[in-house]
C-alpha cells in the first residue's frame, strides 16, 4: 500500500512538472524581449517594432511562437526598416507557450 501511495505521488508530480516549472511570460518578456521591443511592447525606434497592437502578435499562437524561437533573418526578416535581425530565442516549450500567452493577452491590454 505504501508503494502505491508513492507511485501515485510520483505520477501526479510528473504530470504537473511542465506547468510548475514554466516561467512567467511577463518575466520572459522582460528578460528576452523588452530590450528591443520596449518594456511595454511599444517598440523602440531604430531597434524593433511594437508588439502591443501588432496584428501579427494577435494572430496564430504557433506563428508567434515560431518567430521568437527561430528568429527572423535574411529573406525571412519582416521589418526591413530595422537594422537588426530578430534573434533566435531557444527555450523550453512551456516557457515559449507562457510567453505567447503573455504577448497575446496581458501585453495587448
Rosetta constraint file for C-alpha pairs under 8 A:
AtomPair CA 1 CA 5 HARMONIC 6.49 0.50
AtomPair CA 2 CA 6 HARMONIC 6.48 0.50
AtomPair CA 3 CA 7 HARMONIC 6.10 0.50
AtomPair CA 4 CA 8 HARMONIC 6.12 0.50
AtomPair CA 5 CA 9 HARMONIC 6.14 0.50
AtomPair CA 6 CA 10 HARMONIC 6.10 0.50
AtomPair CA 7 CA 11 HARMONIC 6.21 0.50
AtomPair CA 8 CA 12 HARMONIC 6.17 0.50
AtomPair CA 9 CA 13 HARMONIC 6.11 0.50
AtomPair CA 10 CA 14 HARMONIC 6.17 0.50
AtomPair CA 11 CA 15 HARMONIC 6.12 0.50
AtomPair CA 12 CA 16 HARMONIC 6.47 0.50
AtomPair CA 13 CA 17 HARMONIC 5.95 0.50
AtomPair CA 14 CA 18 HARMONIC 7.72 0.50
AtomPair CA 16 CA 20 HARMONIC 5.98 0.50
AtomPair CA 17 CA 21 HARMONIC 5.94 0.50
AtomPair CA 18 CA 22 HARMONIC 6.23 0.50
AtomPair CA 18 CA 94 HARMONIC 6.45 0.50
AtomPair CA 19 CA 94 HARMONIC 6.70 0.50
AtomPair CA 22 CA 94 HARMONIC 5.28 0.50
AtomPair CA 22 CA 95 HARMONIC 5.12 0.50
AtomPair CA 22 CA 98 HARMONIC 7.23 0.50
AtomPair CA 23 CA 27 HARMONIC 7.12 0.50
AtomPair CA 23 CA 28 HARMONIC 6.90 0.50
AtomPair CA 23 CA 94 HARMONIC 7.74 0.50
AtomPair CA 23 CA 95 HARMONIC 5.51 0.50
AtomPair CA 23 CA 98 HARMONIC 7.05 0.50
AtomPair CA 24 CA 28 HARMONIC 6.37 0.50
AtomPair CA 24 CA 95 HARMONIC 7.40 0.50
AtomPair CA 24 CA 98 HARMONIC 6.27 0.50
AtomPair CA 24 CA 99 HARMONIC 7.37 0.50
AtomPair CA 25 CA 29 HARMONIC 6.08 0.50
AtomPair CA 25 CA 95 HARMONIC 6.99 0.50
AtomPair CA 25 CA 96 HARMONIC 7.92 0.50
AtomPair CA 25 CA 98 HARMONIC 4.62 0.50
AtomPair CA 25 CA 99 HARMONIC 3.99 0.50
AtomPair CA 25 CA 100 HARMONIC 7.31 0.50
AtomPair CA 25 CA 101 HARMONIC 6.95 0.50
AtomPair CA 25 CA 102 HARMONIC 5.17 0.50
AtomPair CA 25 CA 103 HARMONIC 7.81 0.50
AtomPair CA 26 CA 30 HARMONIC 6.15 0.50
AtomPair CA 26 CA 99 HARMONIC 6.92 0.50
AtomPair CA 26 CA 102 HARMONIC 6.13 0.50
AtomPair CA 27 CA 31 HARMONIC 6.14 0.50
AtomPair CA 28 CA 32 HARMONIC 5.84 0.50
AtomPair CA 28 CA 33 HARMONIC 7.54 0.50
AtomPair CA 28 CA 95 HARMONIC 7.66 0.50
AtomPair CA 28 CA 99 HARMONIC 6.41 0.50
AtomPair CA 29 CA 33 HARMONIC 4.87 0.50
AtomPair CA 29 CA 34 HARMONIC 6.03 0.50
AtomPair CA 29 CA 99 HARMONIC 6.62 0.50
AtomPair CA 30 CA 34 HARMONIC 5.06 0.50
AtomPair CA 30 CA 35 HARMONIC 7.67 0.50
AtomPair CA 30 CA 39 HARMONIC 6.73 0.50
AtomPair CA 31 CA 35 HARMONIC 7.87 0.50
AtomPair CA 32 CA 89 HARMONIC 7.79 0.50
AtomPair CA 33 CA 37 HARMONIC 5.86 0.50
AtomPair CA 33 CA 38 HARMONIC 7.57 0.50
AtomPair CA 34 CA 38 HARMONIC 4.58 0.50
AtomPair CA 34 CA 39 HARMONIC 4.58 0.50
AtomPair CA 34 CA 40 HARMONIC 7.36 0.50
AtomPair CA 34 CA 41 HARMONIC 6.78 0.50
AtomPair CA 35 CA 39 HARMONIC 7.04 0.50
AtomPair CA 36 CA 43 HARMONIC 6.96 0.50
AtomPair CA 36 CA 44 HARMONIC 6.09 0.50
AtomPair CA 36 CA 47 HARMONIC 5.59 0.50
AtomPair CA 36 CA 48 HARMONIC 5.49 0.50
AtomPair CA 37 CA 41 HARMONIC 5.27 0.50
AtomPair CA 37 CA 42 HARMONIC 6.37 0.50
AtomPair CA 37 CA 43 HARMONIC 4.23 0.50
AtomPair CA 37 CA 44 HARMONIC 5.57 0.50
AtomPair CA 37 CA 47 HARMONIC 7.32 0.50
AtomPair CA 37 CA 48 HARMONIC 5.35 0.50
AtomPair CA 37 CA 49 HARMONIC 6.18 0.50
AtomPair CA 37 CA 50 HARMONIC 5.95 0.50
AtomPair CA 37 CA 51 HARMONIC 6.83 0.50
AtomPair CA 38 CA 42 HARMONIC 5.38 0.50
AtomPair CA 38 CA 43 HARMONIC 5.00 0.50
AtomPair CA 38 CA 44 HARMONIC 5.69 0.50
AtomPair CA 38 CA 50 HARMONIC 7.60 0.50
AtomPair CA 40 CA 52 HARMONIC 7.52 0.50
AtomPair CA 40 CA 107 HARMONIC 7.09 0.50
AtomPair CA 41 CA 50 HARMONIC 5.51 0.50
AtomPair CA 41 CA 51 HARMONIC 4.96 0.50
AtomPair CA 41 CA 52 HARMONIC 5.12 0.50
AtomPair CA 41 CA 107 HARMONIC 6.92 0.50
AtomPair CA 42 CA 49 HARMONIC 7.53 0.50
AtomPair CA 42 CA 50 HARMONIC 4.49 0.50
AtomPair CA 42 CA 51 HARMONIC 6.31 0.50
AtomPair CA 42 CA 52 HARMONIC 5.83 0.50
AtomPair CA 43 CA 47 HARMONIC 7.58 0.50
AtomPair CA 43 CA 48 HARMONIC 5.61 0.50
AtomPair CA 43 CA 49 HARMONIC 4.58 0.50
AtomPair CA 43 CA 50 HARMONIC 3.61 0.50
AtomPair CA 43 CA 51 HARMONIC 6.60 0.50
AtomPair CA 44 CA 48 HARMONIC 5.47 0.50
AtomPair CA 44 CA 49 HARMONIC 6.51 0.50
AtomPair CA 44 CA 50 HARMONIC 7.20 0.50
AtomPair CA 45 CA 49 HARMONIC 7.73 0.50
AtomPair CA 46 CA 81 HARMONIC 7.93 0.50
AtomPair CA 46 CA 82 HARMONIC 5.68 0.50
AtomPair CA 46 CA 83 HARMONIC 7.05 0.50
AtomPair CA 47 CA 82 HARMONIC 5.79 0.50
AtomPair CA 47 CA 83 HARMONIC 6.98 0.50
AtomPair CA 47 CA 84 HARMONIC 6.68 0.50
AtomPair CA 48 CA 82 HARMONIC 6.11 0.50
AtomPair CA 48 CA 84 HARMONIC 7.76 0.50
AtomPair CA 49 CA 79 HARMONIC 7.60 0.50
AtomPair CA 49 CA 82 HARMONIC 7.93 0.50
AtomPair CA 50 CA 54 HARMONIC 6.50 0.50
AtomPair CA 51 CA 57 HARMONIC 6.45 0.50
AtomPair CA 51 CA 103 HARMONIC 7.56 0.50
AtomPair CA 52 CA 57 HARMONIC 7.90 0.50
AtomPair CA 52 CA 103 HARMONIC 7.84 0.50
AtomPair CA 52 CA 107 HARMONIC 6.09 0.50
AtomPair CA 52 CA 108 HARMONIC 5.25 0.50
AtomPair CA 53 CA 57 HARMONIC 7.77 0.50
AtomPair CA 53 CA 58 HARMONIC 7.60 0.50
AtomPair CA 53 CA 108 HARMONIC 6.15 0.50
AtomPair CA 54 CA 58 HARMONIC 6.48 0.50
AtomPair CA 55 CA 59 HARMONIC 6.29 0.50
AtomPair CA 56 CA 60 HARMONIC 7.79 0.50
AtomPair CA 56 CA 64 HARMONIC 7.35 0.50
AtomPair CA 57 CA 61 HARMONIC 7.87 0.50
AtomPair CA 57 CA 64 HARMONIC 6.03 0.50
AtomPair CA 57 CA 103 HARMONIC 6.89 0.50
AtomPair CA 57 CA 104 HARMONIC 6.29 0.50
AtomPair CA 58 CA 104 HARMONIC 5.64 0.50
AtomPair CA 59 CA 63 HARMONIC 7.54 0.50
AtomPair CA 59 CA 64 HARMONIC 7.48 0.50
AtomPair CA 60 CA 64 HARMONIC 6.52 0.50
AtomPair CA 61 CA 65 HARMONIC 6.04 0.50
AtomPair CA 61 CA 100 HARMONIC 6.34 0.50
AtomPair CA 62 CA 66 HARMONIC 6.07 0.50
AtomPair CA 63 CA 67 HARMONIC 6.20 0.50
AtomPair CA 64 CA 68 HARMONIC 6.70 0.50
AtomPair CA 64 CA 100 HARMONIC 6.78 0.50
AtomPair CA 65 CA 69 HARMONIC 6.14 0.50
AtomPair CA 65 CA 96 HARMONIC 6.39 0.50
AtomPair CA 65 CA 97 HARMONIC 7.22 0.50
AtomPair CA 65 CA 100 HARMONIC 6.27 0.50
AtomPair CA 66 CA 70 HARMONIC 5.74 0.50
AtomPair CA 66 CA 71 HARMONIC 7.59 0.50
AtomPair CA 67 CA 71 HARMONIC 5.09 0.50
AtomPair CA 67 CA 72 HARMONIC 6.59 0.50
AtomPair CA 68 CA 86 HARMONIC 7.50 0.50
AtomPair CA 68 CA 87 HARMONIC 7.36 0.50
AtomPair CA 68 CA 88 HARMONIC 6.06 0.50
AtomPair CA 68 CA 89 HARMONIC 5.68 0.50
AtomPair CA 69 CA 88 HARMONIC 5.32 0.50
AtomPair CA 69 CA 89 HARMONIC 4.73 0.50
AtomPair CA 69 CA 90 HARMONIC 5.24 0.50
AtomPair CA 69 CA 91 HARMONIC 7.22 0.50
AtomPair CA 69 CA 96 HARMONIC 7.75 0.50
AtomPair CA 70 CA 87 HARMONIC 7.43 0.50
AtomPair CA 70 CA 88 HARMONIC 4.71 0.50
AtomPair CA 70 CA 89 HARMONIC 6.71 0.50
AtomPair CA 70 CA 90 HARMONIC 7.48 0.50
AtomPair CA 71 CA 85 HARMONIC 7.64 0.50
AtomPair CA 71 CA 86 HARMONIC 4.88 0.50
AtomPair CA 71 CA 87 HARMONIC 4.67 0.50
AtomPair CA 71 CA 88 HARMONIC 4.17 0.50
AtomPair CA 71 CA 89 HARMONIC 6.97 0.50
AtomPair CA 72 CA 76 HARMONIC 5.26 0.50
AtomPair CA 72 CA 77 HARMONIC 4.75 0.50
AtomPair CA 72 CA 78 HARMONIC 7.29 0.50
AtomPair CA 72 CA 85 HARMONIC 6.09 0.50
AtomPair CA 72 CA 86 HARMONIC 4.84 0.50
AtomPair CA 72 CA 87 HARMONIC 6.61 0.50
AtomPair CA 72 CA 88 HARMONIC 7.58 0.50
AtomPair CA 73 CA 77 HARMONIC 4.80 0.50
AtomPair CA 73 CA 85 HARMONIC 5.31 0.50
AtomPair CA 73 CA 86 HARMONIC 6.42 0.50
AtomPair CA 73 CA 87 HARMONIC 7.62 0.50
AtomPair CA 74 CA 85 HARMONIC 7.81 0.50
AtomPair CA 77 CA 85 HARMONIC 6.64 0.50
AtomPair CA 77 CA 86 HARMONIC 7.38 0.50
AtomPair CA 91 CA 95 HARMONIC 6.35 0.50
AtomPair CA 91 CA 96 HARMONIC 6.35 0.50
AtomPair CA 92 CA 96 HARMONIC 6.26 0.50
AtomPair CA 93 CA 97 HARMONIC 6.09 0.50
AtomPair CA 94 CA 98 HARMONIC 6.14 0.50
AtomPair CA 95 CA 99 HARMONIC 6.22 0.50
AtomPair CA 96 CA 100 HARMONIC 6.28 0.50
AtomPair CA 97 CA 101 HARMONIC 6.18 0.50
AtomPair CA 98 CA 102 HARMONIC 6.28 0.50
AtomPair CA 99 CA 103 HARMONIC 6.09 0.50
AtomPair CA 100 CA 104 HARMONIC 6.00 0.50
AtomPair CA 101 CA 105 HARMONIC 5.73 0.50
AtomPair CA 101 CA 106 HARMONIC 7.89 0.50
AtomPair CA 102 CA 106 HARMONIC 5.30 0.50
AtomPair CA 102 CA 107 HARMONIC 6.04 0.50
AtomPair CA 103 CA 107 HARMONIC 5.14 0.50
AtomPair CA 103 CA 108 HARMONIC 6.85 0.50
AtomPair CA 104 CA 108 HARMONIC 6.16 0.50
AtomPair CA 105 CA 109 HARMONIC 6.98 0.50
